[in-house]
Amino acid sequence: MTTGAERGQQLFADLLETMQRTTATMERLDAEQKNQCRTIEQAADRASKTAEDAAEAFAVSKPRLMIWTALCAAMLVCAGWLLGYWVGHRDGWASGDASGYRQAIAANAAASWANTPSGQLALEMDEDGLLQPLAHCNLPGYAAKYDPKAKRSFCYPTQNASGWAVTP
């Protein structure tokens, strides 16, 4: 028998699991972004080294070449950092929003049905301990019988009157 409190606890457990998955996804995206930054930094270091080598070669005759090369390398590093941040930030928010939206829809559907007359009746039957026996045909004077044509069980009064479908 599942009570409203147990269902609520299950919903919160599902929410916690989704948040943990979202956190793991965000951490994975963060690791990927850091890896991209390392790659960009390594490329920038190589570009800087190449710029320094070129500057040493042209130090006497072309001092402006070194300035422009260093400036371009710095711009390349900044552009890489910006791109990495933008991609990681956008993917993280999109993933979190989608996960939260799915959780809200599931919770809203459960709450909407629970507030219907059928939901209230089911709650009362569950509180009285009748919902599970009724669903599984475990009430006195009733028996579940398998119908090979329908390939499912039906609940019948012991006098073989018509019954209703049950979940075995």
N, C-alpha and C positions, 0 to 999 in steps of 0.2 A: 504494500500500500504506500503510495506516495502522497505525502501531505503537502499543503501549500508551502509550508516552511521548507520542507525538503526540496520542493521544486525551485523555490527561491534560492536555496543554497546551491542547487545544481546550476541554476542560471549564473550565479555569481562565480561558481567554480569554472564554468565555461568561459565567462568573461576574463577571469584570471588567466586561464590557459591561452586565450586569444591575445591578451596583453603580453604574456611571456613570449609567445611566438612573434608578436610584433616587435618586442624588445630585441629578440634574437635577430630578426630581420634588420632592424636598425643598426645593431652591432655589426652585422655582416656588411651592411652598406658603409658603415664607418670604417671598417677594416679595408674595404675596397678603395674608399676615398684616400685613406692614408697611404695605401700602396701606390695609388696614382700620384699622390704628392711626392712620394719617394722617387718614383720614376721621373717625374718632372724635375725634382731637385737634382737627380743624377744627370739628367740631360742638361740642366742649367749649369751644373758644375763643369760638364764636358764643354759646353758652349763657352763658359767663362775661361776655361783653360785654353781653348782654341783662340779665344779673343786675346788672352794674354800673350800666347805664342805669336799671334799675328802682330800684336802691338810691339812686342820686342823686336820683331823683324822690321817693322816700319817705324820704330821709335824716333828716329832722327828725322825722317822725311814726312811721315804721316801721323802726327799726334792725334788728329781728329778722328782717324779711323778707329782707334782704341775706344774713344768716348762713345762713338756711335755703336760699336759692337757691344760694349758693356750695357748701353742703354737698351739695345734690342734684346739682349739676354735677360735683363731684368723684366722687360715687358713680357717676354715669353714665359718667364716664371710666374709673374702675376696673372697672366691670362690662364695658365694651367691651373693655378690655385682657384681662381674664380670659377672656371669651368667645373672643376672637381667639386667645389662647394655647391654650386648650383645643381648639378646632377644628383649628388647625394641628398641634398635638402629636399629637392622636388620628389625623388623616389620615396624617401622616408615619409613625407607628409601624405603622399598618395596612398601608400600602403596602410598607414595608420587610419586615414579617413575611410578607406574601403572596409577595413576590419571593423571599425566602430559602427559604420552604417549597417553591416550585416548583423552585428550584435543587437543594435537598436531595433531592426526589423523583426528579428526573432523574438525579442522580449515584448515588443508591441503586439505581435500576433498572439502570443501566449496570454498576455494581459487582456486583450480584446475578447478572446474566447472565454476566459475565466469570468468576465463580467456579463456574459449573456445568461439568459434564463437556463439554458442547458448546462453551462459551466457552473452556475450556482447549484443546480440540482445535483450535478456530479459531485460537487464539494460536499453537499449534505449527505449524499449516499456514501461517500468516502469517510466522512466523519462518523457515520453510523456503522461503518464496517461492512457495507453491502456492495460497494462498487467492485472490488476484486472478486468476491464469490459470484456475483452476477456475470462478470466478464468471463470467468472461467467455468461457469456452470457448476459451482460447488454449493448450491442451495439445497436444503432438504426437500425431497419430492421431485427433484429434477435430475436428469442424467444426460451426459453428452454422448451422442452417437455419431459415428463417422459415416458419411454418405459418399460411397465410391464414385457416383456420377458427378457430384459437385466437387469432390476431392477436398472436402473440409468437414469439420464437425459442427453439429447443430445441437442445441440444448432443448430437450423435450421434457414435459412433465412425465412422470412414470406411467401415465395412462395413454401414451403415444399421441397426444394432441400436437397441433402445430407448434413449432418453436422458433428460435432466432439463431442467427449465426454467432459463433463464439470464436475467440482466438485460443487455440490449444495451449 
